Protein backbone atom coordinates (compact mmCIF):
# COMPACT_ATOMS: atom_id res chain seq x y z
CA UNK A 1 0.00 0.00 0.00
CA UNK A 2 2.77 2.42 0.90
CA UNK A 3 4.58 1.90 -2.41
CA UNK A 4 1.46 2.63 -4.45
CA UNK A 5 0.61 5.70 -2.38
CA UNK A 6 4.18 6.98 -2.69
CA UNK A 7 4.27 6.36 -6.44
CA UNK A 8 7.00 3.72 -6.20
CA UNK A 9 5.06 0.58 -7.16
CA UNK A 10 7.27 -2.39 -7.99
CA UNK A 11 4.85 -5.20 -8.91
CA UNK A 12 1.88 -3.32 -10.35
CA UNK A 13 1.12 -0.38 -12.61
CA UNK A 14 0.66 1.82 -9.54
CA UNK A 15 -3.01 2.52 -10.21
CA UNK A 16 -5.10 3.49 -7.21
CA UNK A 17 -7.18 0.32 -7.41
CA UNK A 18 -7.69 -2.88 -5.45
CA UNK A 19 -6.31 -4.83 -8.42
CA UNK A 20 -3.01 -2.92 -8.26
CA UNK A 21 -2.93 -3.20 -4.47
CA UNK A 22 -3.36 -6.97 -4.69
CA UNK A 23 -0.64 -7.25 -7.34
CA UNK A 24 1.69 -5.14 -5.24
CA UNK A 25 1.02 -7.38 -2.23
CA UNK A 26 1.33 -10.59 -4.23
CA UNK A 27 -2.18 -11.57 -3.14
CA UNK A 28 -5.31 -12.55 -5.07
CA UNK A 29 -7.65 -9.62 -5.72
CA UNK A 30 -10.61 -11.39 -4.16
CA UNK A 31 -8.67 -11.79 -0.91
CA UNK A 32 -8.67 -8.00 -0.53
CA UNK A 33 -12.11 -7.42 -1.97
CA UNK A 34 -13.90 -10.10 0.07
CA UNK A 35 -11.87 -11.27 3.06
CA UNK A 36 -9.79 -8.23 4.01
CA UNK A 37 -12.28 -5.42 3.70
CA UNK A 38 -10.41 -3.55 6.42
CA UNK A 39 -7.33 -3.27 4.18
CA UNK A 40 -9.40 -2.29 1.16
CA UNK A 41 -11.23 0.38 3.13
CA UNK A 42 -7.99 1.65 4.67
CA UNK A 43 -6.40 1.93 1.23
CA UNK A 44 -9.30 3.93 -0.20
CA UNK A 45 -9.44 6.11 2.95
CA UNK A 46 -5.75 6.94 2.60
CA UNK A 47 -6.16 7.72 -1.10
CA UNK A 48 -9.03 10.11 -0.34
CA UNK A 49 -7.21 11.64 2.65
CA UNK A 50 -4.37 12.60 0.30
CA UNK A 51 -6.86 14.44 -1.88
CA UNK A 52 -6.71 11.83 -4.62
CA UNK A 53 -9.51 9.87 -6.21
CA UNK A 54 -9.29 6.11 -6.61
CA UNK A 55 -8.83 5.23 -10.28
CA UNK A 56 -11.91 3.03 -10.07
CA UNK A 57 -14.02 6.15 -9.41
CA UNK A 58 -12.64 8.23 -12.28
CA UNK A 59 -15.05 8.33 -15.19
CA UNK A 60 -13.90 9.24 -18.69
CA UNK A 61 -15.45 12.37 -20.17
CA UNK A 62 -18.27 11.67 -22.66
Secondary structure, DSSP 8 states (H G I E B T S, - for coil): -HHHHHT--SSS---SSHHHHHHHHT--HHIIIII-HHHHHHHHHHHHHTT---GGG-----
